[in-house]
Amino acid sequence: MKRFQSIIQSQLSRYPLSQIEDLYKLTHQAALGSEHAVEDLKATRAWMFHELEEMANISIDPLFDEISPDGQIIRVYLKPFIESGGEPEILLEAFIQTANGFTGSIEKLIQNWRGIERLAESCEINFQAGELRRYISLMDSAGYPAVHHSLQYREAYHPHYRVVSREFMSQIIPGPI
């Protein structure tokens, strides 16, 4: 729980315009991986290569972030990845393998979300605990769907990343991780 709270605080310090849906998206990815994203391999490939062409020239993102408390789920940011000489096809394959092979759990999502609520209750993040509880209740009613980043987040940060399992990192990024 403390590890995920630390991840949330780090994300909020880097992306202070994050909204509740951005916290939920991170929590969803940390608990369930990228399983929602790969339904059509051809479209997934086209989506990534379109993003690579459209990326902004400036990025505040690191090469990658561990987003799950156990370190097994990672966001690899496209701009720094490409700038470091990363191969898009290798990243795409790791993304697809993660989406098709990672088994997450709603229980982890709920547990991690409770940690975010505790941060709000103790005023360590700038969100209201009641608002967080209402949001997760809506997501529960909807079956915990994947969501998009908020408009504020997209406009401010232009997020371009892929969620992958740590097991593929040595294939994606040469050297120690």
SULSUL-V968928 format. One record per pair of residues at least 4 apart in sequence whose C-alpha atoms are under 8 Angstrom apart, sorted by the first residue. I is the first residue (numbers start at 1). GAP is how many residues later the second one is. If there is no record, write none. Layout:
# SULSUL-V968928
i | gap
I | GAP
I | GAP
This chain:
# SULSUL-V968928
i | gap
1 | 4
1 | 68
1 | 110
1 | 111
1 | 114
2 | 4
2 | 113
3 | 4
3 | 66
4 | 4
4 | 63
4 | 64
4 | 65
4 | 108
4 | 111
5 | 4
5 | 107
5 | 110
5 | 111
5 | 114
6 | 4
7 | 4
7 | 59
7 | 60
7 | 61
7 | 62
8 | 4
8 | 15
8 | 108
9 | 4
9 | 116
10 | 4
11 | 4
11 | 5
12 | 4
12 | 5
12 | 6
14 | 46
15 | 138
15 | 142
17 | 135
17 | 136
17 | 139
18 | 4
18 | 5
18 | 132
18 | 134
18 | 135
19 | 4
19 | 131
19 | 133
19 | 134
20 | 4
20 | 107
20 | 112
20 | 115
21 | 4
21 | 126
21 | 127
21 | 128
21 | 129
22 | 4
22 | 126
22 | 127
22 | 128
22 | 131
23 | 4
24 | 4
24 | 89
24 | 123
25 | 4
25 | 121
25 | 122
25 | 123
25 | 124
26 | 4
26 | 41
27 | 4
27 | 82
27 | 85
27 | 86
28 | 4
28 | 5
28 | 81
28 | 116
28 | 118
29 | 4
29 | 5
29 | 38
29 | 44
29 | 134
30 | 37
30 | 38
30 | 39
30 | 43
30 | 44
30 | 79
31 | 37
31 | 73
31 | 74
31 | 75
31 | 77
31 | 78
32 | 70
32 | 71
32 | 72
32 | 73
32 | 74
32 | 77
33 | 40
33 | 65
33 | 66
33 | 69
33 | 70
33 | 71
33 | 130
33 | 131
33 | 132
34 | 4
34 | 61
34 | 64
34 | 65
34 | 129
34 | 130
35 | 63
35 | 64
35 | 65
35 | 67
36 | 63
36 | 110
37 | 7
37 | 62
38 | 6
38 | 58
38 | 61
38 | 62
39 | 5
40 | 4
41 | 4
41 | 55
42 | 4
43 | 4
44 | 4
45 | 4
45 | 47
46 | 4
47 | 4
48 | 4
48 | 44
49 | 4
50 | 4
51 | 4
51 | 109
52 | 26
52 | 27
55 | 24
55 | 103
55 | 105
56 | 102
59 | 20
59 | 21
59 | 98
60 | 97
61 | 16
61 | 18
61 | 19
62 | 15
62 | 18
63 | 13
63 | 14
63 | 15
63 | 16
63 | 17
63 | 18
64 | 10
64 | 11
64 | 12
64 | 13
65 | 9
65 | 10
65 | 11
66 | 5
66 | 6
66 | 7
66 | 8
66 | 9
67 | 4
67 | 6
67 | 7
67 | 8
68 | 4
68 | 5
68 | 6
71 | 95
72 | 93
72 | 94
72 | 95
73 | 90
73 | 91
73 | 92
73 | 93
74 | 89
74 | 90
74 | 91
74 | 92
75 | 86
75 | 87
75 | 88
75 | 89
76 | 5
76 | 85
76 | 86
76 | 87
76 | 88
77 | 4
77 | 82
77 | 83
77 | 84
77 | 85
78 | 4
78 | 82
78 | 83
78 | 84
79 | 4
79 | 81
80 | 4
81 | 4
81 | 5
82 | 4
82 | 5
82 | 6
86 | 5
86 | 86
86 | 87
87 | 4
87 | 85
88 | 4
89 | 4
90 | 4
90 | 81
90 | 82
91 | 4
91 | 71
91 | 81
92 | 4
92 | 70
93 | 4
94 | 4
94 | 70
94 | 71
94 | 74
94 | 78
95 | 4
95 | 67
95 | 68
95 | 69
95 | 70
96 | 4
97 | 4
97 | 5
98 | 4
98 | 65
98 | 66
98 | 67
99 | 65
102 | 63
104 | 4
105 | 4
106 | 4
106 | 38
107 | 4
108 | 4
109 | 4
110 | 4
111 | 4
112 | 4
113 | 4
113 | 23
114 | 4
115 | 4
116 | 4
117 | 4
117 | 12
117 | 15
117 | 16
118 | 4
118 | 11
119 | 4
119 | 5
119 | 6
120 | 4
120 | 5
120 | 6
120 | 7
120 | 8
120 | 9
121 | 7
121 | 8
123 | 4
127 | 4
127 | 5
128 | 4
129 | 4
130 | 4
131 | 4
132 | 4
133 | 4
134 | 4
135 | 4
136 | 4
137 | 4
138 | 4
139 | 4
139 | 5
139 | 6
140 | 4
149 | 4
149 | 5
150 | 4
151 | 4
152 | 4
153 | 4
153 | 5
153 | 6
154 | 4
154 | 5
164 | 4
164 | 5
165 | 4
168 | 4
169 | 4
169 | 8
170 | 4
170 | 5
170 | 6
170 | 7
173 | 4
